[in-house]
Amino acid sequence: MKTITIQITHSRARKIIKELEALHLIRIIEENDSVRMPLSKKLAGKLPSRIAEQLQQHVLESREEWQRNI
């Protein structure tokens, strides 16, 4: 079986999902939002070090330019 995460954007969708569960076509596994891993930890190490350093340098330069123009 495959597990997917769905973000419900309309109340009618929740009702339809409950009906699918009642027909034993799917199983709902409720997730508590507070248990989720922080995005910073989830994405840590995803960029290669060289690209991360270039991005950090660009951000610093952009901030300096912003401060000069004020």
N, C-alpha and C positions, 0 to 999 in steps of 0.2 A: 504494500500500500504506500501511497505517496501522501505526504503531509504538506499542505499549503496554508498560508496565512492570508486571510481576507479582511479588508477593512470595509465595514458596513457603512454606507453613506445614506441609506434611507431606511426608515423603520419597516417598510414593507419587505425589504430584503431579508431582514431578520426572521420575519414570519415564514417566508419561503424556505429559508435554510432550516428552520425548525420542522417544517413539513417534510423536507428531505430526510431529516434525521428520523422522524416518525416512520417513514417508509423503509428505514434501515439501509438507505443509500449512502449516507454519510454519517460521521460521528463528530459531534462538536466537542472540541477541547478548549475550554475557556482559559485564556492566559491573563494573568494579572500584570498590568502595565508597569507596576512598580518593581517587578521581578526582572524585567528586561535589562540586558546589559547596556551600560551607557554607550552612546555612539562613539565616544573617544576611545573606549577600550575595544569596541567592535571593529573599528577601522584602523587601529594602531598597527603599524608595520605593513600596510597595504601598498604604500608607495615605495619605490626603490629609493634608497638613501640619497642618491645623487639628485633625483627629481625633487625630493622633499626639501633638500637644501636650496635648490634653485628657486623653488616656490617660496620658501621662507625669505630668501634674499629679495625676491621681487616684492613681497609684502612689506618688508622693511623699507625698501626704496620708495614704494608708493606712499607709505606713511610720511616719510621725510619730505616728499614732494608736496603732499597735502599741507604739512606744517609750514613750508616755505611760502605757499600761495595765500596763506591767511593774512 
